[in-house]
Every structure is written in structure tokens, then in C-alpha cells.
Amino acid sequence: MTKSNTHNIDEELIALQKDLIEFGFNEDYEYVSKIPKKTAWEKLSAEQQNRLIVILERNIEIYKQKEIETREKNKEIRKELDLKILDEIDELDKKKAELFSQLSKQDFPTLEICAYEMVQRTHQKKFRTYREAYRWAVGTCTIKGKPINSWKQLEKAVERYYDANKHIPLTERMRRDLEG
């Protein structure tokens, strides 16, 4: 409450009365409603000021407790929402796995080409990680009709694929040396 000689405390008292009704403090509500309108804080007796301070301090504690409860409730709501989202993601993953299982076995001429294809599919967001793509390929792809034994084979094969396709860019100096 403002402690100004010219300021009356009507607005504050009205707000306080609403809080007291909401919190169920009928006796305090009756007390506050009997304070005359257009009263300045300084015009109140020390006893009235002290009682209002006690009421306000209690209300502040109630609001703090309500804020804590609201935060906890919001955390619970967020946790429930997160669980629903995770369940939905799981359902989509199952649907994705089901659809992938309906694909016919894919046959590749070499392990390197299969591994490179899995890298491309990962880039196209068909898989979240390379390893996930490699593991899928182990159960779904063949190399010249033979099954792939391990996803680690594909991991090594993609390294070989990239190593085989590396080229060294020639600088101007290298070109002159080769020509000259």
C-alpha cells in the first residue's frame, strides 16, 4: 500500500476484499469492508494498520504457495504432454518400420554401393543416423543375393567408397610442373 498523504487506499482495499473472498477469509473481509472509503493510510490507527499488514502478509504467503503449486502443475502438464509426444513418435517409428518391412529385399552389386545408398537415405531424412540406416540394411538388403552380416561392414565399406572416390585438386603450380 502506498504511504502518501494525498493517496487514498480504496483501490488496494477493493483488491484485498476480492482476495479475501476468494481465499474464504470472511471475518477479515468484514473487517476490511468496514474501513471508510477515501481513507489515507496515515489516517488509519496503528491497530488498523497492523491488522491490515498481517492480512496482507498472509495473502502474500498464499500467493507464493499458489505460484509454487501452479509451477508444479505446469511441470506435470508438460511432462504428460511430453509423454504423449513420445508415444506418438513411437507409433510413427513402428509405422515406419512396418512400411520398410514391406519393401522387397534390395540387392546391391557391392557392399560399398549399398553403404553409400544408406548414407544418401540418411541425408534424405529416411533415417536419423547412419548407424540406424546400416542396421536396417543388414536385415533388408543383400549383396549379389547374399545377406549382409553386420552393420560394421557397411561402416567400413562407406569409408572405402569415399577413399576410392577422393581426388586431389591440382594447383596451378602442379599443372605447370606436369606440363613442363
PyRosetta script that sets phi, psi and omega in degrees:
from pyrosetta import init, pose_from_sequence

init()
pose = pose_from_sequence("MTKSNTHNIDEELIALQKDLIEFGFNEDYEYVSKIPKKTAWEKLSAEQQNRLIVILERNIEIYKQKEIETREKNKEIRKELDLKILDEIDELDKKKAELFSQLSKQDFPTLEICAYEMVQRTHQKKFRTYREAYRWAVGTCTIKGKPINSWKQLEKAVERYYDANKHIPLTERMRRDLEG")
pose.set_psi(1, 143.6)
pose.set_omega(1, -177.2)
pose.set_phi(2, -79.4)
pose.set_psi(2, 137.7)
pose.set_omega(2, -179.3)
pose.set_phi(3, -107.2)
pose.set_psi(3, 64.1)
pose.set_omega(3, 179.3)
pose.set_phi(4, -112.5)
pose.set_psi(4, 143.1)
pose.set_omega(4, -179.1)
pose.set_phi(5, -63.4)
pose.set_psi(5, -30.6)
pose.set_omega(5, -174.7)
pose.set_phi(6, -96.1)
pose.set_psi(6, -9.4)
pose.set_omega(6, -174.4)
pose.set_phi(7, -93.5)
pose.set_psi(7, 125.2)
pose.set_omega(7, 172.2)
pose.set_phi(8, -91.4)
pose.set_psi(8, 158.8)
pose.set_omega(8, -171.3)
pose.set_phi(9, -103.7)
pose.set_psi(9, 25.5)
pose.set_omega(9, -177.9)
pose.set_phi(10, -58.3)
pose.set_psi(10, -49.0)
pose.set_omega(10, -177.5)
pose.set_phi(11, -60.8)
pose.set_psi(11, -42.9)
pose.set_omega(11, 179.8)
pose.set_phi(12, -64.6)
pose.set_psi(12, -40.3)
pose.set_omega(12, 179.8)
pose.set_phi(13, -66.7)
pose.set_psi(13, -38.4)
pose.set_omega(13, 178.0)
pose.set_phi(14, -63.4)
pose.set_psi(14, -45.2)
pose.set_omega(14, 178.3)
pose.set_phi(15, -62.3)
pose.set_psi(15, -41.3)
pose.set_omega(15, 179.2)
pose.set_phi(16, -63.5)
pose.set_psi(16, -41.0)
pose.set_omega(16, 178.5)
pose.set_phi(17, -61.0)
pose.set_psi(17, -42.0)
pose.set_omega(17, 178.3)
pose.set_phi(18, -60.6)
pose.set_psi(18, -43.6)
pose.set_omega(18, 178.9)
pose.set_phi(19, -62.4)
pose.set_psi(19, -43.4)
pose.set_omega(19, -177.7)
pose.set_phi(20, -64.0)
pose.set_psi(20, -38.0)
pose.set_omega(20, 175.9)
pose.set_phi(21, -64.1)
pose.set_psi(21, -45.9)
pose.set_omega(21, -178.9)
pose.set_phi(22, -61.0)
pose.set_psi(22, -40.8)
pose.set_omega(22, -177.2)
pose.set_phi(23, -83.3)
pose.set_psi(23, -9.2)
pose.set_omega(23, 177.3)
pose.set_phi(24, 81.7)
pose.set_psi(24, 24.6)
pose.set_omega(24, 178.1)
pose.set_phi(25, -95.3)
pose.set_psi(25, 77.1)
pose.set_omega(25, -174.3)
pose.set_phi(26, -65.2)
pose.set_psi(26, -39.1)
pose.set_omega(26, -179.0)
pose.set_phi(27, -63.6)
pose.set_psi(27, -44.7)
pose.set_omega(27, 178.1)
pose.set_phi(28, -66.7)
pose.set_psi(28, -35.9)
pose.set_omega(28, 177.5)
pose.set_phi(29, -60.5)
pose.set_psi(29, -45.8)
pose.set_omega(29, 178.9)
pose.set_phi(30, -60.0)
pose.set_psi(30, -42.8)
pose.set_omega(30, -179.2)
pose.set_phi(31, -61.5)
pose.set_psi(31, -48.2)
pose.set_omega(31, -177.1)
pose.set_phi(32, -67.4)
pose.set_psi(32, -37.1)
pose.set_omega(32, -177.9)
pose.set_phi(33, -69.3)
pose.set_psi(33, -18.1)
pose.set_omega(33, 178.9)
pose.set_phi(34, -84.6)
pose.set_psi(34, -8.9)
pose.set_omega(34, 177.3)
pose.set_phi(35, -70.8)
pose.set_psi(35, 128.3)
pose.set_omega(35, -175.9)
pose.set_phi(36, -60.9)
pose.set_psi(36, 149.5)
pose.set_omega(36, 177.9)
pose.set_phi(37, -66.7)
pose.set_psi(37, 157.9)
pose.set_omega(37, 177.5)
pose.set_phi(38, 55.1)
pose.set_psi(38, 42.7)
pose.set_omega(38, 178.1)
pose.set_phi(39, -101.2)
pose.set_psi(39, 135.0)
pose.set_omega(39, 174.9)
pose.set_phi(40, -87.4)
pose.set_psi(40, 152.5)
pose.set_omega(40, -179.6)
pose.set_phi(41, -55.3)
pose.set_psi(41, -41.9)
pose.set_omega(41, -176.9)
pose.set_phi(42, -66.2)
pose.set_psi(42, -23.5)
pose.set_omega(42, -178.7)
pose.set_phi(43, -79.1)
pose.set_psi(43, -15.2)
pose.set_omega(43, 179.1)
pose.set_phi(44, -74.8)
pose.set_psi(44, 150.4)
pose.set_omega(44, 176.6)
pose.set_phi(45, -72.5)
pose.set_psi(45, 162.9)
pose.set_omega(45, 178.9)
pose.set_phi(46, -60.1)
pose.set_psi(46, -37.7)
pose.set_omega(46, 178.8)
pose.set_phi(47, -63.7)
pose.set_psi(47, -43.8)
pose.set_omega(47, 178.6)
pose.set_phi(48, -64.3)
pose.set_psi(48, -44.0)
pose.set_omega(48, 179.3)
pose.set_phi(49, -60.8)
pose.set_psi(49, -45.7)
pose.set_omega(49, -179.2)
pose.set_phi(50, -62.8)
pose.set_psi(50, -42.6)
pose.set_omega(50, 179.9)
pose.set_phi(51, -64.6)
pose.set_psi(51, -42.5)
pose.set_omega(51, 177.6)
pose.set_phi(52, -62.6)
pose.set_psi(52, -39.2)
pose.set_omega(52, 178.9)
pose.set_phi(53, -62.9)
pose.set_psi(53, -43.5)
pose.set_omega(53, 178.7)
pose.set_phi(54, -61.5)
pose.set_psi(54, -44.6)
pose.set_omega(54, 179.4)
pose.set_phi(55, -62.0)
pose.set_psi(55, -45.2)
pose.set_omega(55, -178.7)
pose.set_phi(56, -65.2)
pose.set_psi(56, -41.6)
pose.set_omega(56, 179.4)
pose.set_phi(57, -62.2)
pose.set_psi(57, -40.7)
pose.set_omega(57, 177.8)
pose.set_phi(58, -63.7)
pose.set_psi(58, -42.6)
pose.set_omega(58, 178.9)
pose.set_phi(59, -63.2)
pose.set_psi(59, -38.8)
pose.set_omega(59, 177.5)
pose.set_phi(60, -60.7)
pose.set_psi(60, -43.9)
pose.set_omega(60, 178.3)
pose.set_phi(61, -62.3)
pose.set_psi(61, -39.8)
pose.set_omega(61, 178.5)
pose.set_phi(62, -63.3)
pose.set_psi(62, -43.3)
pose.set_omega(62, 179.1)
pose.set_phi(63, -64.5)
pose.set_psi(63, -38.7)
pose.set_omega(63, 177.0)
pose.set_phi(64, -61.3)
pose.set_psi(64, -44.4)
pose.set_omega(64, 179.7)
pose.set_phi(65, -63.6)
pose.set_psi(65, -41.4)
pose.set_omega(65, 178.4)
pose.set_phi(66, -63.6)
pose.set_psi(66, -37.7)
pose.set_omega(66, 178.7)
pose.set_phi(67, -64.0)
pose.set_psi(67, -43.0)
pose.set_omega(67, 178.0)
pose.set_phi(68, -62.3)
pose.set_psi(68, -45.3)
pose.set_omega(68, 179.7)
pose.set_phi(69, -62.5)
pose.set_psi(69, -39.9)
pose.set_omega(69, 179.2)
pose.set_phi(70, -64.5)
pose.set_psi(70, -43.7)
pose.set_omega(70, 178.2)
pose.set_phi(71, -60.4)
pose.set_psi(71, -44.6)
pose.set_omega(71, 179.6)
pose.set_phi(72, -64.1)
pose.set_psi(72, -40.9)
pose.set_omega(72, 178.7)
pose.set_phi(73, -64.1)
pose.set_psi(73, -41.4)
pose.set_omega(73, 178.1)
pose.set_phi(74, -63.4)
pose.set_psi(74, -38.3)
pose.set_omega(74, 176.9)
pose.set_phi(75, -62.4)
pose.set_psi(75, -42.7)
pose.set_omega(75, 179.5)
pose.set_phi(76, -63.8)
pose.set_psi(76, -43.2)
pose.set_omega(76, 179.0)
pose.set_phi(77, -62.1)
pose.set_psi(77, -44.1)
pose.set_omega(77, -180.0)
pose.set_phi(78, -63.5)
pose.set_psi(78, -39.8)
pose.set_omega(78, 179.5)
pose.set_phi(79, -63.5)
pose.set_psi(79, -43.6)
pose.set_omega(79, 177.9)
pose.set_phi(80, -62.1)
pose.set_psi(80, -42.6)
pose.set_omega(80, 179.0)
pose.set_phi(81, -63.0)
pose.set_psi(81, -43.5)
pose.set_omega(81, 178.1)
pose.set_phi(82, -60.4)
pose.set_psi(82, -41.4)
pose.set_omega(82, 179.1)
pose.set_phi(83, -63.8)
pose.set_psi(83, -40.4)
pose.set_omega(83, 177.2)
pose.set_phi(84, -63.2)
pose.set_psi(84, -41.8)
pose.set_omega(84, 179.2)
pose.set_phi(85, -63.6)
pose.set_psi(85, -43.5)
pose.set_omega(85, 178.7)
pose.set_phi(86, -63.3)
pose.set_psi(86, -39.1)
pose.set_omega(86, 176.3)
pose.set_phi(87, -61.9)
pose.set_psi(87, -42.0)
pose.set_omega(87, 179.1)
pose.set_phi(88, -64.1)
pose.set_psi(88, -40.4)
pose.set_omega(88, 177.6)
pose.set_phi(89, -62.8)
pose.set_psi(89, -43.3)
pose.set_omega(89, 178.0)
pose.set_phi(90, -59.7)
pose.set_psi(90, -42.9)
pose.set_omega(90, 178.5)
pose.set_phi(91, -61.9)
pose.set_psi(91, -41.9)
pose.set_omega(91, 178.9)
pose.set_phi(92, -65.9)
pose.set_psi(92, -39.2)
pose.set_omega(92, 177.3)
pose.set_phi(93, -62.7)
pose.set_psi(93, -40.8)
pose.set_omega(93, 178.1)
pose.set_phi(94, -64.1)
pose.set_psi(94, -42.9)
pose.set_omega(94, 178.7)
pose.set_phi(95, -62.3)
pose.set_psi(95, -42.5)
pose.set_omega(95, 179.0)
pose.set_phi(96, -61.9)
pose.set_psi(96, -45.8)
pose.set_omega(96, 179.5)
pose.set_phi(97, -62.7)
pose.set_psi(97, -39.7)
pose.set_omega(97, 178.8)
pose.set_phi(98, -62.9)
pose.set_psi(98, -44.2)
pose.set_omega(98, 179.8)
pose.set_phi(99, -65.7)
pose.set_psi(99, -41.4)
pose.set_omega(99, 177.9)
pose.set_phi(100, -62.8)
pose.set_psi(100, -36.6)
pose.set_omega(100, -178.6)
pose.set_phi(101, -67.6)
pose.set_psi(101, -21.7)
pose.set_omega(101, 179.4)
pose.set_phi(102, -80.3)
pose.set_psi(102, -13.2)
pose.set_omega(102, 177.0)
pose.set_phi(103, -68.4)
pose.set_psi(103, 148.0)
pose.set_omega(103, 176.4)
pose.set_phi(104, -73.6)
pose.set_psi(104, 158.4)
pose.set_omega(104, 177.6)
pose.set_phi(105, -59.0)
pose.set_psi(105, 134.0)
pose.set_omega(105, 179.8)
pose.set_phi(106, -100.7)
pose.set_psi(106, 128.8)
pose.set_omega(106, -178.4)
pose.set_phi(107, -105.7)
pose.set_psi(107, 133.3)
pose.set_omega(107, 179.2)
pose.set_phi(108, -119.8)
pose.set_psi(108, 149.8)
pose.set_omega(108, 179.9)
pose.set_phi(109, -71.0)
pose.set_psi(109, -32.2)
pose.set_omega(109, 179.8)
pose.set_phi(110, -139.5)
pose.set_psi(110, 159.2)
pose.set_omega(110, 177.3)
pose.set_phi(111, -63.9)
pose.set_psi(111, -37.0)
pose.set_omega(111, -178.6)
pose.set_phi(112, -63.6)
pose.set_psi(112, -41.8)
pose.set_omega(112, -179.6)
pose.set_phi(113, -67.8)
pose.set_psi(113, -39.3)
pose.set_omega(113, 176.8)
pose.set_phi(114, -61.7)
pose.set_psi(114, -46.9)
pose.set_omega(114, -179.4)
pose.set_phi(115, -61.8)
pose.set_psi(115, -43.2)
pose.set_omega(115, 179.3)
pose.set_phi(116, -63.1)
pose.set_psi(116, -39.0)
pose.set_omega(116, 178.0)
pose.set_phi(117, -62.1)
pose.set_psi(117, -39.1)
pose.set_omega(117, 178.5)
pose.set_phi(118, -66.5)
pose.set_psi(118, -36.9)
pose.set_omega(118, 176.0)
pose.set_phi(119, -62.2)
pose.set_psi(119, -44.9)
pose.set_omega(119, 180.0)
pose.set_phi(120, -62.2)
pose.set_psi(120, -42.2)
pose.set_omega(120, 179.3)
pose.set_phi(121, -65.4)
pose.set_psi(121, -34.2)
pose.set_omega(121, 175.9)
pose.set_phi(122, -66.1)
pose.set_psi(122, -40.9)
pose.set_omega(122, 177.8)
pose.set_phi(123, -63.7)
pose.set_psi(123, -30.6)
pose.set_omega(123, 178.7)
pose.set_phi(124, -83.3)
pose.set_psi(124, 6.8)
pose.set_omega(124, 177.4)
pose.set_phi(125, 68.7)
pose.set_psi(125, 22.3)
pose.set_omega(125, 174.6)
pose.set_phi(126, -77.8)
pose.set_psi(126, -21.1)
pose.set_omega(126, 175.1)
pose.set_phi(127, -134.3)
pose.set_psi(127, 153.2)
pose.set_omega(127, 179.7)
pose.set_phi(128, -80.3)
pose.set_psi(128, -35.4)
pose.set_omega(128, -177.6)
pose.set_phi(129, -135.0)
pose.set_psi(129, 160.4)
pose.set_omega(129, 176.8)
pose.set_phi(130, -61.6)
pose.set_psi(130, -42.9)
pose.set_omega(130, -177.3)
pose.set_phi(131, -61.1)
pose.set_psi(131, -39.9)
pose.set_omega(131, 177.1)
pose.set_phi(132, -60.4)
pose.set_psi(132, -41.4)
pose.set_omega(132, 178.9)
pose.set_phi(133, -65.6)
pose.set_psi(133, -43.0)
pose.set_omega(133, 180.0)
pose.set_phi(134, -63.2)
pose.set_psi(134, -42.4)
pose.set_omega(134, 179.6)
pose.set_phi(135, -63.9)
pose.set_psi(135, -38.8)
pose.set_omega(135, 177.3)
pose.set_phi(136, -63.3)
pose.set_psi(136, -41.8)
pose.set_omega(136, -177.9)
pose.set_phi(137, -63.6)
pose.set_psi(137, -33.4)
pose.set_omega(137, -179.9)
pose.set_phi(138, -58.4)
pose.set_psi(138, -39.4)
pose.set_omega(138, -178.5)
pose.set_phi(139, -90.6)
pose.set_psi(139, -12.8)
pose.set_omega(139, -170.6)
pose.set_phi(140, -118.5)
pose.set_psi(140, -20.2)
pose.set_omega(140, -174.4)
pose.set_phi(141, -114.8)
pose.set_psi(141, 157.1)
pose.set_omega(141, 175.0)
pose.set_phi(142, -130.9)
pose.set_psi(142, 158.9)
pose.set_omega(142, 175.7)
pose.set_phi(143, -115.7)
pose.set_psi(143, 110.8)
pose.set_omega(143, -176.3)
pose.set_phi(144, 50.8)
pose.set_psi(144, 41.7)
pose.set_omega(144, 176.9)
pose.set_phi(145, 85.5)
pose.set_psi(145, -6.2)
pose.set_omega(145, -178.8)
pose.set_phi(146, -102.7)
pose.set_psi(146, 141.2)
pose.set_omega(146, -179.0)
pose.set_phi(147, -69.4)
pose.set_psi(147, 155.1)
pose.set_omega(147, 175.4)
pose.set_phi(148, -85.7)
pose.set_psi(148, 133.6)
pose.set_omega(148, -175.3)
pose.set_phi(149, -80.7)
pose.set_psi(149, -38.9)
pose.set_omega(149, -172.2)
pose.set_phi(150, -149.8)
pose.set_psi(150, 148.4)
pose.set_omega(150, 177.5)
pose.set_phi(151, -66.9)
pose.set_psi(151, -23.7)
pose.set_omega(151, 179.3)
pose.set_phi(152, -65.9)
pose.set_psi(152, -29.9)
pose.set_omega(152, 175.4)
pose.set_phi(153, -59.4)
pose.set_psi(153, -42.8)
pose.set_omega(153, -179.0)
pose.set_phi(154, -68.3)
pose.set_psi(154, -37.2)
pose.set_omega(154, 178.4)
pose.set_phi(155, -61.0)
pose.set_psi(155, -44.7)
pose.set_omega(155, 178.6)
pose.set_phi(156, -70.0)
pose.set_psi(156, -35.7)
pose.set_omega(156, -178.7)
pose.set_phi(157, -65.3)
pose.set_psi(157, -37.6)
pose.set_omega(157, 179.9)
pose.set_phi(158, -68.3)
pose.set_psi(158, -34.4)
pose.set_omega(158, 175.5)
pose.set_phi(159, -63.5)
pose.set_psi(159, -44.1)
pose.set_omega(159, 178.2)
pose.set_phi(160, -62.4)
pose.set_psi(160, -39.8)
pose.set_omega(160, -179.4)
pose.set_phi(161, -60.7)
pose.set_psi(161, -47.3)
pose.set_omega(161, -179.0)
pose.set_phi(162, -68.6)
pose.set_psi(162, -38.4)
pose.set_omega(162, 178.2)
pose.set_phi(163, -62.5)
pose.set_psi(163, -39.6)
pose.set_omega(163, -178.6)
pose.set_phi(164, -69.1)
pose.set_psi(164, -28.1)
pose.set_omega(164, -177.1)
pose.set_phi(165, -99.0)
pose.set_psi(165, 8.7)
pose.set_omega(165, 177.1)
pose.set_phi(166, -75.4)
pose.set_psi(166, 142.5)
pose.set_omega(166, 173.8)
pose.set_phi(167, -134.0)
pose.set_psi(167, 152.2)
pose.set_omega(167, -179.0)
pose.set_phi(168, -99.3)
pose.set_psi(168, 120.5)
pose.set_omega(168, 177.7)
pose.set_phi(169, -68.4)
pose.set_psi(169, 134.2)
pose.set_omega(169, -179.0)
pose.set_phi(170, -85.4)
pose.set_psi(170, 132.5)
pose.set_omega(170, 175.7)
pose.set_phi(171, -84.9)
pose.set_psi(171, 168.0)
pose.set_omega(171, 178.2)
pose.set_phi(172, -58.1)
pose.set_psi(172, -42.5)
pose.set_omega(172, -178.3)
pose.set_phi(173, -62.8)
pose.set_psi(173, -41.7)
pose.set_omega(173, 179.5)
pose.set_phi(174, -63.6)
pose.set_psi(174, -40.8)
pose.set_omega(174, 178.7)
pose.set_phi(175, -62.1)
pose.set_psi(175, -44.6)
pose.set_omega(175, 179.7)
pose.set_phi(176, -62.3)
pose.set_psi(176, -41.0)
pose.set_omega(176, 179.7)
pose.set_phi(177, -64.8)
pose.set_psi(177, -38.1)
pose.set_omega(177, 179.5)
pose.set_phi(178, -70.0)
pose.set_psi(178, -37.1)
pose.set_omega(178, -178.8)
pose.set_phi(179, -76.4)
pose.set_psi(179, -30.3)
pose.set_omega(179, -167.7)
pose.set_phi(180, -94.8)
pose.dump_pdb("model.pdb")
